[in-house]
């Protein structure tokens, strides 16, 4: 796997911790960051985004506020 460098702004204390860490610990931290970023990239969208998509699809299919209200009242 190819290696690329990135720059990540962090606070001073975090930078000191990283720079003072051993080579082995730096390797572990880089691996953890890499795994975390990959997980972040594939995480599901926030609930409000999902709800907006569902709402848009329902409206496209003809669901009106009146129909929705009648369905909710029937339950």
C-alpha positions as CSV (number, residue, x, y, z in Angstrom):
1,X,0.0,0.0,0.0
2,X,1.3,3.4,-0.9
3,X,2.0,5.9,1.9
4,X,0.9,9.5,1.6
5,X,1.5,12.3,4.1
6,X,-1.3,14.6,5.4
7,X,-1.2,17.6,7.7
8,X,-3.7,17.6,10.6
9,X,-3.9,20.7,12.8
10,X,-4.0,19.7,16.5
11,X,-3.6,21.6,19.7
12,X,-0.2,22.2,21.2
13,X,-0.5,19.5,23.9
14,X,-1.5,16.8,21.3
15,X,1.4,17.8,19.1
16,X,3.8,17.5,22.1
17,X,2.4,14.1,23.0
18,X,2.9,12.9,19.4
19,X,6.3,14.3,18.9
20,X,7.6,12.9,22.2
21,X,6.2,9.4,21.5
22,X,8.4,6.5,20.6
23,X,8.7,5.4,17.0
24,X,6.6,2.3,17.9
25,X,3.9,4.4,19.5
26,X,3.8,6.8,16.5
27,X,3.3,3.8,14.2
28,X,0.4,2.7,16.4
29,X,-1.1,6.2,16.4
30,X,-0.8,6.4,12.6
31,X,-2.5,3.1,12.2
32,X,-5.3,4.1,14.6
33,X,-5.9,7.3,12.8
34,X,-5.9,5.5,9.4
35,X,-8.5,3.0,10.7
36,X,-10.6,5.8,12.3
37,X,-10.6,7.8,9.0
38,X,-11.6,4.8,7.0
39,X,-14.5,4.0,9.4
40,X,-15.5,7.7,9.3
41,X,-15.7,7.5,5.5
42,X,-18.1,4.6,5.4
43,X,-20.3,5.5,8.4
44,X,-24.0,5.9,7.7
45,X,-25.4,9.4,7.1
46,X,-26.9,11.2,10.1
47,X,-30.5,10.4,11.0
48,X,-31.8,13.8,9.8
49,X,-30.3,13.2,6.3
50,X,-32.0,9.8,6.1
51,X,-35.3,11.3,7.3
52,X,-35.1,14.1,4.7
53,X,-34.5,11.5,2.0
54,X,-37.4,9.4,3.1
55,X,-39.6,12.5,3.2
56,X,-38.5,13.6,-0.3
57,X,-39.3,10.1,-1.7
58,X,-42.7,10.0,0.0
59,X,-43.6,13.4,-1.4
60,X,-42.5,12.3,-4.9
61,X,-44.8,9.2,-4.6
62,X,-47.7,11.4,-3.7
63,X,-47.8,11.5,0.1
64,X,-49.3,14.8,1.2
65,X,-49.4,16.2,4.7
66,X,-53.2,15.5,4.7
67,X,-52.7,11.9,3.8
68,X,-49.9,11.5,6.4
69,X,-52.1,13.0,9.1
70,X,-55.0,10.7,8.2
71,X,-52.7,7.7,8.3
72,X,-51.3,8.7,11.7
73,X,-54.8,9.3,13.1
74,X,-56.0,5.9,11.9
75,X,-53.3,4.1,13.9
